[in-house]
Every structure is written in structure tokens, then in C-alpha cells.
Amino acid sequence: MNNTRQSSGKRHNMRSIDRLSALPDDVICHILSFLETKSSVATSILSRRWRFLWAHVPDLDFGNECRCLGTSFPDIITRVLFLHKVQSINTLCISDTYDCNKHELETWISTAVSRNVKNLEIHLGYKHKLPECLFTCKTLVYLRLNADVGIQIMGLVYLPCLKKLHLYDVQLDGDETLPHLLSGCPMLEEFIIENLMDYDMVRVNISSPTIKRLTVNFVDFSYFEIPGYRGHENRLEINAPSLEYLQLRICLSDFVSAQMLTSLIEADIRLMKNYGVEQEQDYYHVLNFLDSLCNVKCLKLSCAKVVEKGLKNWTEPFQQVPRCLLSHLRIITIDQFGFAEQEFNMVKYILRNAKVVKRMEIYFKHRPMIGLKAKFETLKRILLFERGSETYKLVFY
């Protein structure tokens, strides 16, 4: 009986020990850094020991949950930054601040810059101009800008530590803004730009000697093809000699050009049909672009939208075969294969000229009416195509 009571007492004492509070401050702050700022600040009510620990957490994440605290979202961010004690901010993430004003945004960013911020993510609801101090931050390693952020750079750009730059839905002020921005990033390795549609721009020039990974999604020049716009002057230019990975979503047009991408190993290309453009020879320009991918070993190609929007015939290129097909390409992926005749002809051309390919993967486009029999017939047909490489493996998904 006494043994039972002693055992019960030991369990009670173990439950009453606050092992988390016994940890050193820096360990607790590290744990809190994995929480959103709302949850981190909420720990201040636990005890006097916890009252100001949140103020020493190097990561601040102002997500949508912060809107439930009973005051305006911008006031919450301003107040937390004022009380924050860390002199070196590791990460600052601000989401959906559609109700902030110019002064508040400038205050947040200047505060982050003055505290040596390393990673900065800003998701804005309305169009805002960014303060100039952001573009001379000497500690910034990762910068992500979302949703109607206006980038207008009048002065110096110098981001000596920036390695990753992600731009989504941004508004660039003229053709020279992007080259000016990239020229001030001597350590940049990864660049993503998505949903850039600005009718005032004629040319998007991505030029950097250091970028290794590049993603360009829906920089859509097809709008300029509509009568009344300047058209045909608009183009995407890529000059990145160190590029190793490229993901590109482009229209079927002659607007894309690239210097020889001799370091490129992997490419993911999705072709889209231009709105209002019916020329079936546009894909020749894409083939010329593919010719610049001279050392690519792994190529993923999707042209389902091109087929759907009216490309009726496939005519083999009248110029030379792209060099990557002849000497380097090892893995080819055809995405969204839709069983159209022009798609079969394209696969036939690739297989005949891909001299060193080891594996071709074909992903069928999902269509409920297409069953196993149709897929089996497709497999048999493609297996009869002439092959430039006798050792490749053909895989269907």
C-alpha cells in the first residue's frame, strides 16, 4: 500500500515539473521561432519567466491569424516591431497587408533593414512602392515580393549577399528596372518571376553571370498581339551563362531568345498558344530557342495548350537538329500528351534525332473517355518509330 502511494506521488511530482521553462533562453527562443508571431507572443501570459521571451525570437511571421487579435493588422506589426529586442532579424514575413499605408510599409522595411534582416517576404494586397533602403540592404539573403508591388528604382542597387530573389505579380517601372535590379545582385543564384503583365514594357531582359536556377512563368507577351498594342517589339531575353536549371512558361512565338546556355543541364518548357495568333510556323522560333539549350541532359516538354488552340500540323524543322538532341539529351519528358496526330509526329522527330537518350517518359493528359486500349495502341505505335538511340527506355504514365 505504501509502495503504491509513493509511486503515485512520484508521478504527481513528475507532472508538476515544467521542463520547458527550465531550458535556456536561447533554446526556448529557437523553439518559438517555428511558430507564427501571434502564437509566439501569446506565450507571454504563461508566467513572468515567459513574459518577454518572444521579443528575442529572431523570426517574425505575421500571417492572417494575426488579424484575430482585436486591433488593426498594421498596428499589430508596428507594435511588435517596436517591442522586438533582436538586433539581427533572421526572417520577417508580412502577409496580406492590404490596409497598410506608405508610411507604415516604409517603417517596417527600414526597421528590418536596420536590424540586418536576412530573409524578407512581403505579400501585399494593394499596389505599393518599395522604399529605396531595401535595395541597399547588405545582409539580405532571400527576398520574396508578392502581389502588386511596384518596383521603381531611382538610385543605387547593391544587395551583396542576396542569393534568392522571387517576384510574383510585380509591376516593373520600365524596361531598364529589371536589368538594373539584377546588376546590383553579384551573388544571386536563384531567380523566379511570375505573372508579370505590364503593358508599358517592351522587353524583359534577364541578364546575370551568377544565376544558376531560373523560373519564368507567364510573362505573357500574347496580350501585345492584340491590335492596338505595339506587338512584335516585345521579347524575353535570357543571358545567364551559369544557368543550370530553367523552368519556362512561354507563348508559341519568336519573342524568346537566349545566349548559349552552355551550363544548362535541366529544362522544363511549357508552350502556350498566343491569343489571337494563328500562324502555325511559330514553333520554328521555339525550336531555335531550344537550340540554345545545347548541353541539356534532362528536358521536360509540354505543348498541350498549343495543340488545343489550333496548331494543326507538324512540319519538321528545316534548319539543323537542336544540338542537345544529337549529343547530350539523356532524359526526355513529354507532359500532357493528348493523342493528337501532331503530337505523334513530334515524338517521332525527337526519337529519331535523340542519339544518346536513355529514357523517355510520356504523361497522358487526363481524359475520362480515353481508356487502357487507346493507351496500349499509342504505346505500340510509338515503339515502331525509328530510334536514334537503341538503348532508351520508354515509360508511360
N, C-alpha and C positions, 0 to 999 in steps of 0.2 A: 504493500500500500504506500509506504514511504517512498519507494523507488518510483512509483507512478507519479506521485506529487512532484518529486524532484525533476523528473523528465518533463512534466508539464511546465514547470517553472522555467526550465532551460529554454523550451520552445518559445515561451512568452518573452523572455529576455532577448532572444534572437530576433523576434519580430519587432521589438521596440528599438533595435539598433538602426540608426539612419546611416547606412554605409555610403550612400551617395554624397551626403553632406560632408562626410569625413574625407572625401577626395580633395586634392589640392585645387586651388582656384583655376589654374591653367587647364587642368583636366576637365573640370566642370564646364568651363567656357568652350572648350573644344566640343564637348557633347552638345551644348546648346547651339553651336554653330550649324548643326544639322537640322534645326527647327526653323520654321518661319519666325520672323521677328515678333509677331503677335504672341506666339506661344512662348518664346524666349522671355519677353517682357513679363508675361503672366506669372512666371516663376518667382517674381519679386515678392509675392504675397505669402510665400511658403514660410519664411522666417526672416529674422534680421540678418542671418548669415547669407541669405539669397537676395537681399533687397536690391543690391546694385551689381550683382554678378553679370546680369545681362548687358550692362553698359560696357563690359570689357570683351564682349564677343566680337571677333573680327569680321563676321559675316552678317550682313543685314539683308533680309528678304522681305520686301513689302508687297505681299500678294493680295489677292482680293479679300482674304479673310480679315485683313486689317480694317476693312470698311465697316465691320460689325462692332467697332469699339465706341460708337456713340458720338463721334465728332467727325469733322471733315477729314477726308483722306490726306490732302496736302498738309493740314495742320498736324496730323499724326507724324508724318515723315519729318517735318521741320522740327517738331518737339523731340523726337527720338534722336535725330542727328545732333541737336543741341546738347542733350544729356549724355550722348555717347562719349566714352572716355578714350577709346582706342586711337592711337596716333597713326597707325598703319591699317587701313581697311583692306581686307583681303577681297571681299566680294560685296558689291552693292547692287541689288536687283529691285527696280521700281516698275510696277505693273499697272496698266490701265489708269493712268493719272489724267483722265480727260478733263478734270475740273481744276487743274493747276494753272497758274498764270506764268508769264515770262519771268517775273522776279523770283518766284518760288523755284522754278526749274533751274535758273542760274545759281541760286543759293545752294541747292542740293549738289549740283555738279561741281561748283567751285569748292564746296566743303569736302567732297570726295577727293578732288584733285589735291587739295592742301593736305589731306591725310594719306597721301601716297597710295591711292586705290590701285589694285592690280586687275580686278575683273569688274566690269561695269556693264549691266544690262538695263536698258531703258525701253519700256513699252508704253508708248503714248497714244492717247485716243484722238487728239486733235493735232493739227499741224503746228509744230513749234520750231523755232530756230535755236540751234545749239550755241552755247557760249564759246567764245574763242579759246578760253583757257583749256577746254577739253582737248584741243588739237596740239597742245604743247605739254601734255602730261608725260612726265619722264618715267613713270612707274607702271603705266597701263600695259597689261599683257594681253587681255581679251576685251574686246568691245563689241557689244551687240545692240543695234538700234532697230526698233520696230515701229511701224505704223505712223505714216505721215510726219516723219521727222524731216525738217528742212535742213539740208546741209549747204550752208553758204559760207565759204572760207575766203576771207578778205586778206588775212595775214599769213604768218608763218605756220607751217605744219611740221612738227617734229615729235614723233612718237617712237623713241629709240628702242623701247622694249616690246612694242606691240607685235604679237605673233599671230593672233587670230582676229579677223575683222568680219563681222556678219551684218549685212544691211538688208532689211526687209521693208518693203513699201516706202522707201525713202524718196524724197524729192531732191534731186541734184540741181543746183543752180548753174546750168550751162554745161557745155561740153568739156570745159577745162577743169571742172571741180574734181572729178574722179581722178584724173592723172595727177593733179596737184596733191590730193589726199594720199594716193599710193606712193608718190615720190618721197613723202615725209615718213615712210614706214620702212626703214632699212632692214628690219628683222622679220618682216611679215612672211608667214609660211602658209596660212590658210585664209582664203577669201571667199565669202559667199555673198551673192547679190541676187535678190528675188523680187519679182513684181515691181520692176522699175518701169513705169509708163509715164513719161513726161513729154508732152508734145513740143516743148521748146528745145529738146535735144535732137541733134542730128547724128551724133556719133558717140558710142560708148567705147572708150579706149582703156583696156585693162593691160597695163604695162608694169611689170615688176621683175627684177632679176632674181628675187628670192622666193616667190610664191611656189609652193610645192603641191598644194591642193586648191582647186578652183571649182566652184559651183556657180553656174549662171542659169537661173530658172525664170522663164517667162519675161525676158527683156524683149517685149513683143513689138517688133517694128511693123507688124502687119497693119496696124492702125494707120500708118503713114501711107499705105497703099490706097486708102480711101480717097476718091477725088476731092481735091481741095487742100490736101496736105502735100508736103514737099516731096515725099516718096524718094526712092532710088538714091538719094544722097545719104540716107541713114544706114549705118553699118555698125557691127560689133567687131572690134579689132582686139586680138589677143597677142601679146608679146610677153611670153613668160618662159624663158629658156630653162629654168629649173623645175618646171611643172612635171609632176609625177602622176597626178590623178586629176581627171577632168570629168565633171558632170555638166551636161549642156542640154537645155531645152530650147530649141530654136525653130523658127519657121523655115519652110522649104523655100529658100531664096538665096540670092547672091550677096546677102548683107553680112555674112560672117567670113572673116578672114583671119589667118593666123600665120605668124612666123613659124619656121620649122621648129616643132616641139620635140626636140631630139631626146629629152629626158623623160618624155611621157611614156608610162608603162600601162596604165589602165584608163579607159574612157567609157563613159556611159552617155550615149547620144540618143535623144528622143526628138524625132522630127514631127513638126506640126505643119499643116497646110495653111497657107496665108489666106486670110479673109479677103474675099473679092478678087483673088488672083487665080487664073485658070490655066496658066502656062504649064504644060506637062514636062517641059525641059528644065524646070527649076532645079530638079535633083542633080543635074550635072554640076551645079555650083556647090552642092553639098559634097559630091564626090571629090571635087577639087579641094574642099576643106579637109575631107578625110585623108587626102594625100599628104597633108601636113602632119598627120599622126604617124610619122614614118617608123617609129620604133615600138609602137603599141603591141603588147603581148596579150592583153585581155580587152575585148571590145564587146559592149552591150549596145545593141541597136534596136530601136523601136520606131516603126513608121506606120502604126495602125491608123493614126489620125490622118496621115497623108492619103492612105488608101480610101478611107471613108469619105474624104472631102473631094474626091474626084480625080485622082491620078489613075488614069485608065490603062496605061500601057507602060511596060518597062522596056527600055531600049538600052542595050549595053553601052557603056561609056566608049566614046570614040577616041578618047585620049588614052594614055597609058594606065595600066592597072595600078591602083594605090600601092605604094611600096610596102606598107605594113602587111598587106595580104601576101605578098610574094616572099617575104623573108623573116618576119618577126611574129606575126599573129599566132598565138597558141590556143586561146580560148575565145570562142565567139558565142554570144548570147543573142538570140532573136526574141524579143519580147512582144506580147500581144499579137501573135500570129493569127490571122483571121481567115485563112484558106482561100484568099483571093489569088487569081492567076498571076498577077504581077508580083505577089509575094513569093510564089514558087519560082518565078524567073529570077528574082533577086537572090534567093537561096542557091539556085543553080549556078549563078555567076560567082557567088562567093566561094562555094565549094570547089569549083573548077580552078579558081585562081589562088586559093589559100594553100600555099605549098607546104607550110610547116605546121598547120593547125593540128592540135591534139584532141580537141573536144569542141563539139557544137551543141549548145543547149537551145531548144525551141520551146517557148512557153506559149501555149494556146490562149487565145482570147476567150474569156468565159462567155459561152453562148449556150443556153439551155437546149436548143434544138440540135446541137452537134453532139453526136454520141461516140461511143468507142469505135464503131465501124468506120466512121469518117476519119477518125484519128489514125486508125490502123492503115487505111488506104493512103493517107498522107505519108505515113512512115514508109510504106512500100515504095511510093513514088519517089520520095527524096533519096532513098537508098539506091535507086537506079541512076541517079545523077552522076555525071563524070566527076572524079575527085582528083584534086591536085595533090592531096596527101593520102596515102594508102593506109595510114595508121590511126586516123582520127576516130573518136567515139561519138556517136550521135545519140543524144538523150532528149526525150520529150517529157514535158510536164503539163 
